Amino acid sequence: MHPSFRTTGSGPADIFIDGRHIRGTWVRYSLNDWMRFLDAEGQEMLLLPGKTFVQIVPMEMTISYGDEMGITNTLGADVKLK
């Protein structure tokens, strides 16, 4: 059985782009719309050319990430990865 996720509306987003972690929001008002990602000020973020990976996880899940040096962080503060 696969989990079911709502993909319309809006919710929190942790965006990793160009070596930076940005707290923001995703928005998609209808199934006919593109999903958009907004920064903390509500400005639409432009994604870099190429492939984009989106991971949907339950709200109660803790997410950890790391860099090439093996340093790991639990989401909670903006961290520069470069």
Backbone as CSV, one residue per row, in Angstrom:
resi,resn,N_x,N_y,N_z,CA_x,CA_y,CA_z,C_x,C_y,C_z
1,MET,0.832,-1.178,0.000,0.000,0.000,0.000,0.881,1.247,0.000
2,HIS,0.560,2.203,-0.853,1.305,3.455,-0.945,0.631,4.520,-0.095
3,PRO,1.437,5.382,0.545,0.827,6.471,1.310,0.108,7.439,0.372
4,SER,-0.870,8.129,0.892,-1.632,9.103,0.114,-1.289,10.503,0.606
5,PHE,-0.958,11.413,-0.319,-0.613,12.784,0.013,-1.501,13.737,-0.771
6,ARG,-1.881,14.816,-0.124,-2.623,15.888,-0.790,-1.608,16.754,-1.529
7,THR,-1.815,16.968,-2.815,-0.861,17.751,-3.597,-1.466,19.052,-4.115
8,THR,-2.554,19.484,-3.509,-3.091,20.813,-3.789,-3.196,21.553,-2.458
9,GLY,-3.160,22.865,-2.531,-3.188,23.688,-1.327,-1.825,24.301,-1.109
10,SER,-1.348,24.252,0.130,-0.032,24.798,0.442,0.489,24.149,1.714
11,GLY,1.779,24.286,1.944,2.387,23.718,3.138,3.840,24.123,3.243
12,PRO,4.476,23.786,4.355,5.884,24.143,4.537,6.782,23.376,3.572
13,ALA,7.897,24.000,3.204,8.865,23.367,2.305,10.276,23.698,2.767
14,ASP,11.144,22.710,2.738,12.571,22.926,2.951,13.221,22.723,1.595
15,ILE,13.816,23.797,1.085,14.330,23.815,-0.281,15.854,23.894,-0.223
16,PHE,16.501,23.010,-0.954,17.953,23.001,-1.049,18.298,23.354,-2.490
17,ILE,18.908,24.525,-2.672,19.214,24.992,-4.016,20.542,25.739,-3.993
18,ASP,21.406,25.417,-4.915,22.698,26.087,-5.061,23.488,26.086,-3.748
19,GLY,23.439,24.961,-3.027,24.203,24.822,-1.797,23.594,25.490,-0.578
20,ARG,22.379,25.993,-0.686,21.730,26.678,0.434,20.468,25.942,0.864
21,HIS,20.131,26.060,2.134,18.871,25.544,2.675,17.956,26.740,2.904
22,ILE,16.777,26.715,2.299,15.824,27.811,2.412,14.509,27.259,2.937
23,ARG,14.018,27.835,4.008,12.691,27.496,4.510,11.680,28.276,3.692
24,GLY,10.661,27.606,3.226,9.663,28.280,2.410,8.335,27.552,2.449
25,THR,7.581,27.727,1.389,6.241,27.172,1.269,6.052,26.645,-0.140
26,TRP,5.307,25.549,-0.272,4.878,25.095,-1.595,3.420,25.505,-1.752
27,VAL,3.009,25.815,-2.976,1.611,26.147,-3.264,1.206,25.504,-4.580
28,ARG,0.007,24.997,-4.607,-0.587,24.447,-5.831,-2.097,24.481,-5.610
29,TYR,-2.768,25.418,-6.266,-4.177,25.666,-5.971,-5.132,24.688,-6.640
30,SER,-4.729,24.090,-7.753,-5.572,23.082,-8.403,-4.676,22.064,-9.090
31,LEU,-5.257,20.932,-9.460,-4.480,19.898,-10.144,-3.992,20.357,-11.509
32,ASN,-4.576,21.429,-12.049,-4.147,21.963,-13.344,-2.992,22.953,-13.214
33,ASP,-2.635,23.337,-11.995,-1.552,24.292,-11.765,-0.222,23.570,-11.584
34,TRP,0.867,24.301,-11.813,2.203,23.831,-11.474,2.403,24.030,-9.986
35,MET,3.188,23.188,-9.351,3.571,23.408,-7.967,4.613,24.514,-7.962
36,ARG,4.418,25.495,-7.086,5.357,26.616,-6.980,5.971,26.602,-5.585
37,PHE,7.173,27.107,-5.485,7.885,27.168,-4.215,8.181,28.628,-3.904
38,LEU,7.792,29.061,-2.694,7.956,30.448,-2.276,8.972,30.515,-1.135
39,ASP,9.770,31.581,-1.122,10.707,31.754,-0.009,9.966,32.310,1.206
40,ALA,10.691,32.596,2.276,10.072,33.048,3.527,9.341,34.375,3.364
41,GLU,9.708,35.182,2.361,9.047,36.455,2.119,7.871,36.316,1.146
42,GLY,7.608,35.087,0.674,6.499,34.857,-0.243,6.829,35.074,-1.709
43,GLN,8.104,35.257,-2.012,8.539,35.439,-3.399,8.758,34.088,-4.054
44,GLU,8.272,33.946,-5.289,8.447,32.679,-5.990,9.926,32.424,-6.260
45,MET,10.356,31.193,-5.992,11.742,30.810,-6.216,11.893,30.219,-7.605
46,LEU,12.931,30.632,-8.295,13.235,30.053,-9.596,14.153,28.863,-9.370
47,LEU,13.772,27.718,-9.903,14.603,26.526,-9.784,15.668,26.561,-10.863
48,LEU,16.802,25.968,-10.570,17.900,25.943,-11.525,17.573,25.008,-12.684
49,PRO,18.121,25.293,-13.874,17.894,24.393,-15.009,18.404,22.993,-14.694
50,GLY,17.744,22.009,-15.242,18.141,20.625,-15.029,17.092,19.874,-14.246
51,LYS,17.492,18.758,-13.707,16.565,17.906,-12.965,16.291,18.476,-11.582
52,THR,15.055,18.350,-11.148,14.646,18.758,-9.810,14.048,17.553,-9.109
53,PHE,14.455,17.328,-7.872,13.977,16.200,-7.083,13.076,16.738,-5.981
54,VAL,11.871,16.195,-5.868,10.937,16.585,-4.817,10.657,15.353,-3.967
55,GLN,10.852,15.488,-2.669,10.594,14.397,-1.730,9.440,14.822,-0.830
56,ILE,8.377,14.052,-0.813,7.238,14.330,0.056,7.338,13.410,1.259
57,VAL,7.313,14.011,2.451,7.417,13.232,3.681,6.313,13.664,4.635
58,PRO,5.918,12.769,5.551,4.905,13.141,6.547,5.393,14.306,7.408
59,MET,4.466,15.178,7.829,4.813,16.352,8.623,5.530,15.993,9.923
60,GLU,5.206,14.842,10.505,5.793,14.483,11.797,7.182,13.859,11.669
61,MET,7.667,13.655,10.456,8.969,13.023,10.244,10.100,14.029,10.446
62,THR,11.151,13.615,11.136,12.355,14.420,11.283,13.269,14.121,10.110
63,ILE,13.782,15.164,9.493,14.635,15.011,8.318,16.039,15.480,8.679
64,SER,17.027,14.655,8.384,18.422,15.037,8.583,19.107,15.054,7.230
65,TYR,20.121,15.893,7.106,20.874,15.963,5.859,22.320,16.230,6.206
66,GLY,23.208,16.000,5.243,24.620,16.203,5.509,25.354,16.677,4.275
67,ASP,26.581,17.061,4.467,27.414,17.473,3.346,28.487,16.421,3.089
68,GLU,29.385,16.713,2.183,30.413,15.741,1.802,31.376,15.421,2.947
69,MET,31.437,16.281,3.963,32.343,16.084,5.087,31.737,15.181,6.151
70,GLY,30.499,14.744,5.936,29.870,13.878,6.908,29.193,14.620,8.042
71,ILE,29.101,15.953,7.929,28.432,16.746,8.961,26.933,16.648,8.719
72,THR,26.184,16.317,9.746,24.746,16.194,9.583,24.026,17.227,10.431
73,ASN,22.851,17.607,9.986,22.008,18.561,10.688,20.585,18.049,10.649
74,THR,19.829,18.356,11.673,18.397,18.138,11.649,17.770,19.470,11.293
75,LEU,16.822,19.455,10.379,16.233,20.713,9.938,15.764,21.527,11.125
76,GLY,16.045,22.808,11.097,15.658,23.679,12.173,16.316,25.041,12.048
77,ALA,17.389,25.124,11.288,18.064,26.391,11.087,18.623,26.423,9.671
78,ASP,18.681,27.624,9.097,19.256,27.765,7.768,20.747,27.452,7.843
79,VAL,21.217,26.612,6.961,22.604,26.166,6.978,23.171,26.297,5.580
80,LYS,24.333,26.877,5.440,25.025,26.954,4.157,25.826,25.687,3.990
81,LEU,25.578,24.952,2.910,26.253,23.665,2.700,27.566,23.824,1.939
82,LYS,27.785,24.929,1.278,29.019,25.134,0.525,30.056,25.776,1.382
